[in-house]
C-alpha cells in the first residue's frame, strides 16, 4: 500500500474471512462461511471484492530452494536522481521479488531470488548497476531464512 492509498474500511466479517485465508489459503468458501456465519456464496462474493479492491491476494508461497533458486539476497541501493523511477526499473527485473523505497542509509531495498552466486553476480553487474542513476549497491546474502510470515492480521 502506498502512502497515498487510503485503507479500505473492513467490517469484522471481512477481517475474519481474511484471517481464515491467512491460516489456510486453500480453505473452502463453505468452511470459511461456517466459521464466520455466512453462506458459501456470500464468502465467495466478499473474497472477490477484497481481491478486486487490492486488499488481499491469495497466492501459493513457495520455497525458492525447492524450485532450484539457491541464492537469495537483499540489495541496498543508493541512487542519484528520482528513486521512484529507478525503483520502477528494478521492479521490471524478473529475479526481483520485492522493491521498497526507504529513508535512511539506502534509497531502495531490493530482494533477489537467484539460481546461484554466478546468477547473482550477473544480475548485479549486468542489470542492477547498469540502471542509470544507480550510484552504489550493497548486497546482503541470505544464509538462512529464519522466519517469514504472512499473517500479520487485520486488527
VEXVEXTI-303726 format. One line per 5 residues: number of its first residue (from 1); for each residue z negated, y negated, x negated of N, C-alpha, C. Coordinates in steps of 0.2 Angstrom, whole numbers, padded with zeros to 4 digits. Layout:
% residues N
NUM = Z Y X Z Y X Z Y X  ... $
//
This chain:
% residues 155
1 = 0000 0006 -0004 0000 0000 0000 0000 -0006 -0005  0005 -0011 -0003 0005 -0017 -0007 0000 -0022 -0005  -0002 -0027 -0009 -0007 -0032 -0007 -0005 -0036 -0001  0001 -0036 0001 0003 -0040 0007 0004 -0035 0013  0003 -0029 0012 0004 -0024 0018 -0003 -0025 0022 $
6 = -0002 -0025 0028 -0008 -0025 0032 -0010 -0018 0034  -0016 -0017 0034 -0018 -0010 0036 -0017 -0009 0043  -0015 -0003 0045 -0014 -0001 0052 -0021 0001 0055  -0022 -0002 0061 -0029 0000 0064 -0028 0007 0067  -0033 0011 0065 -0033 0018 0067 -0039 0019 0071 $
11 = -0038 0023 0076 -0044 0025 0080 -0047 0031 0077  -0053 0033 0080 -0057 0039 0077 -0053 0045 0078  -0049 0046 0083 -0045 0052 0084 -0039 0052 0078  -0036 0047 0077 -0031 0047 0072 -0034 0048 0065  -0040 0046 0064 -0043 0047 0057 -0045 0054 0057 $
16 = -0047 0057 0062 -0049 0064 0062 -0043 0069 0061  -0037 0067 0064 -0031 0070 0063 -0029 0070 0055  -0030 0064 0052 -0028 0063 0045 -0033 0068 0041  -0039 0068 0043 -0044 0072 0039 -0043 0079 0040  -0040 0081 0045 -0039 0088 0046 -0033 0090 0042 $
21 = -0028 0086 0041 -0022 0087 0037 -0024 0087 0030  -0028 0083 0028 -0030 0082 0021 -0034 0089 0019  -0037 0092 0023 -0041 0098 0022 -0035 0104 0021  -0030 0104 0025 -0025 0109 0025 -0019 0106 0028  -0014 0104 0024 -0008 0101 0027 -0004 0105 0031 $
26 = -0005 0112 0031 -0001 0117 0035 -0005 0119 0041  -0010 0115 0043 -0014 0117 0049 -0010 0115 0055  -0010 0120 0060 -0005 0119 0066 -0008 0113 0070  -0003 0110 0074 -0005 0105 0078 -0010 0107 0084  -0009 0114 0086 -0014 0116 0091 -0021 0117 0088 $
31 = -0021 0119 0082 -0028 0119 0078 -0031 0113 0078  -0027 0108 0076 -0029 0101 0075 -0031 0098 0082  -0027 0100 0087 -0029 0097 0094 -0036 0100 0096  -0037 0106 0095 -0044 0109 0097 -0049 0105 0093  -0048 0104 0087 -0053 0100 0083 -0055 0093 0085 $
36 = -0049 0090 0087 -0050 0083 0089 -0050 0081 0096  -0049 0086 0100 -0049 0085 0108 -0043 0083 0111  -0037 0085 0108 -0030 0083 0110 -0026 0089 0111  -0021 0088 0115 -0016 0093 0116 -0011 0094 0110  -0008 0099 0109 -0003 0100 0103 0002 0095 0103 $
41 = 0005 0093 0109 0010 0088 0109 0007 0081 0107  0001 0080 0109 -0002 0073 0108 -0003 0073 0100  -0005 0078 0097 -0006 0078 0090 0001 0077 0086  0006 0081 0089 0012 0080 0086 0015 0073 0086  0014 0070 0092 0016 0063 0093 0012 0058 0088 $
46 = 0006 0059 0088 0002 0055 0083 0004 0056 0076  0005 0062 0074 0007 0063 0067 0013 0060 0065  0018 0060 0070 0025 0057 0069 0024 0050 0068  0020 0046 0073 0019 0039 0072 0015 0037 0066  0010 0041 0063 0007 0040 0057 0012 0040 0051 $
51 = 0016 0045 0051 0021 0046 0046 0026 0040 0046  0029 0039 0052 0034 0034 0053 0031 0027 0051  0025 0026 0052 0021 0019 0050 0020 0019 0043  0021 0024 0039 0019 0024 0032 0012 0025 0031  0008 0027 0036 0001 0028 0035 -0001 0034 0030 $
56 = 0003 0039 0031 0002 0046 0028 0009 0049 0027  0009 0054 0022 0014 0059 0021 0011 0066 0021  0015 0070 0023 0012 0077 0022 0017 0080 0017  0015 0082 0012 0019 0085 0006 0015 0091 0003  0020 0095 -0001 0017 0100 -0005 0015 0097 -0012 $
61 = 0009 0098 -0014 0007 0096 -0020 0007 0102 -0025  0011 0101 -0030 0012 0107 -0035 0009 0106 -0041  0008 0112 -0045 0005 0112 -0052 0011 0111 -0056  0012 0106 -0060 0018 0105 -0064 0019 0111 -0069  0014 0113 -0072 0014 0118 -0077 0017 0125 -0074 $
66 = 0016 0126 -0068 0018 0132 -0064 0026 0131 -0063  0028 0125 -0063 0035 0124 -0062 0039 0122 -0069  0036 0123 -0075 0039 0123 -0081 0038 0116 -0084  0034 0112 -0082 0033 0105 -0084 0026 0105 -0088  0027 0106 -0095 0020 0107 -0098 0018 0101 -0102 $
71 = 0021 0095 -0101 0018 0089 -0104 0018 0084 -0098  0011 0081 -0097 0010 0075 -0093 0007 0070 -0097  0009 0064 -0096 0006 0058 -0099 0006 0052 -0095  0001 0048 -0097 0001 0041 -0094 0003 0036 -0099  0008 0032 -0097 0010 0027 -0102 0008 0020 -0100 $
76 = 0005 0016 -0104 0003 0009 -0103 0009 0005 -0106  0011 0001 -0102 0017 -0003 -0103 0016 -0011 -0103  0017 -0014 -0109 0016 -0022 -0109 0023 -0024 -0109  0024 -0030 -0105 0031 -0032 -0103 0031 -0040 -0105  0037 -0042 -0106 0039 -0049 -0106 0043 -0050 -0100 $
81 = 0041 -0055 -0096 0045 -0056 -0090 0042 -0054 -0084  0046 -0053 -0079 0043 -0051 -0072 0042 -0043 -0072  0035 -0042 -0072 0033 -0035 -0072 0036 -0031 -0066  0037 -0034 -0060 0039 -0031 -0054 0046 -0028 -0055  0050 -0032 -0058 0057 -0029 -0060 0057 -0023 -0064 $
86 = 0053 -0024 -0069 0053 -0018 -0074 0049 -0012 -0071  0044 -0013 -0067 0041 -0008 -0063 0047 -0004 -0058  0051 -0008 -0055 0056 -0005 -0051 0061 -0001 -0055  0063 -0003 -0061 0067 0001 -0066 0064 0007 -0068  0057 0007 -0069 0053 0013 -0072 0053 0018 -0066 $
91 = 0052 0015 -0060 0052 0020 -0054 0058 0023 -0053  0064 0021 -0055 0070 0025 -0054 0071 0031 -0059  0067 0031 -0064 0067 0037 -0069 0064 0043 -0065  0068 0049 -0065 0066 0055 -0061 0059 0058 -0064  0058 0057 -0070 0052 0060 -0073 0046 0056 -0072 $
96 = 0047 0050 -0069 0041 0046 -0067 0039 0047 -0060  0032 0049 -0060 0030 0050 -0053 0025 0045 -0050  0023 0040 -0054 0018 0036 -0052 0019 0029 -0056  0020 0023 -0053 0020 0017 -0056 0016 0012 -0053  0012 0009 -0057 0007 0004 -0054 0007 -0002 -0058 $
101 = 0007 -0008 -0055 0006 -0014 -0058 -0001 -0016 -0059  -0003 -0018 -0065 -0010 -0018 -0066 -0012 -0025 -0069  -0018 -0027 -0069 -0021 -0033 -0073 -0025 -0030 -0079  -0025 -0033 -0084 -0029 -0031 -0090 -0025 -0030 -0096  -0026 -0025 -0100 -0023 -0023 -0106 -0015 -0022 -0105 $
106 = -0014 -0018 -0100 -0007 -0016 -0099 -0004 -0020 -0092  0002 -0021 -0092 0005 -0024 -0086 0007 -0019 -0081  0009 -0013 -0083 0011 -0007 -0079 0008 -0001 -0082  0006 0004 -0077 0004 0011 -0079 0010 0015 -0076  0012 0020 -0080 0017 0025 -0078 0015 0032 -0079 $
111 = 0015 0036 -0074 0014 0043 -0076 0020 0047 -0076  0020 0051 -0081 0026 0055 -0083 0025 0063 -0082  0030 0066 -0080 0029 0074 -0080 0035 0076 -0083  0034 0080 -0089 0040 0082 -0093 0040 0089 -0095  0045 0092 -0097 0045 0099 -0099 0041 0100 -0105 $
116 = 0042 0096 -0110 0038 0097 -0117 0038 0091 -0120  0035 0091 -0127 0034 0085 -0131 0041 0082 -0132  0046 0086 -0134 0053 0083 -0135 0056 0079 -0129  0055 0082 -0123 0057 0078 -0117 0053 0072 -0117  0047 0072 -0118 0043 0066 -0118 0045 0060 -0123 $
121 = 0046 0063 -0129 0049 0058 -0134 0056 0055 -0132  0060 0059 -0130 0067 0057 -0127 0066 0052 -0122  0062 0053 -0117 0060 0049 -0111 0058 0042 -0114  0053 0042 -0118 0050 0036 -0121 0055 0032 -0125  0059 0035 -0129 0064 0031 -0133 0070 0030 -0130 $
126 = 0073 0034 -0126 0079 0033 -0123 0079 0030 -0116  0074 0030 -0113 0074 0027 -0106 0069 0021 -0106  0062 0023 -0107 0057 0018 -0106 0058 0012 -0110  0058 0013 -0117 0058 0007 -0122 0065 0004 -0122  0070 0006 -0119 0076 0003 -0119 0077 -0002 -0113 $
131 = 0072 -0002 -0108 0072 -0006 -0102 0071 -0013 -0105  0075 -0018 -0103 0075 -0025 -0106 0068 -0028 -0103  0064 -0030 -0107 0058 -0033 -0105 0052 -0029 -0107  0053 -0022 -0109 0048 -0018 -0111 0046 -0020 -0118  0040 -0023 -0119 0038 -0026 -0126 0035 -0020 -0130 $
136 = 0030 -0016 -0127 0026 -0012 -0130 0024 -0006 -0125  0023 0000 -0128 0020 0005 -0124 0015 0009 -0128  0010 0012 -0124 0005 0016 -0127 0005 0022 -0123  0005 0028 -0126 0005 0034 -0122 -0001 0038 -0123  -0004 0040 -0117 -0010 0044 -0116 -0008 0051 -0114 $
141 = -0007 0056 -0119 -0005 0063 -0117 -0011 0066 -0113  -0010 0070 -0108 -0015 0074 -0104 -0016 0080 -0108  -0022 0081 -0109 -0024 0088 -0112 -0026 0093 -0107  -0030 0090 -0102 -0032 0094 -0096 -0033 0090 -0090  -0030 0092 -0084 -0032 0088 -0078 -0038 0091 -0075 $
146 = -0043 0087 -0076 -0050 0089 -0074 -0051 0089 -0066  -0048 0084 -0063 -0050 0083 -0056 -0044 0079 -0053  -0041 0081 -0047 -0036 0077 -0044 -0037 0079 -0036  -0039 0074 -0033 -0040 0075 -0025 -0035 0070 -0022  -0034 0072 -0016 -0030 0068 -0011 -0034 0067 -0004 $
151 = -0040 0068 -0004 -0044 0067 0002 -0049 0062 0002  -0047 0056 0000 -0051 0050 -0001 -0054 0048 0006  -0052 0051 0011 -0055 0049 0018 -0052 0043 0022  -0055 0042 0027 -0052 0037 0032 -0058 0032 0034  -0064 0034 0032 -0070 0030 0035 -0072 0025 0030 $
//
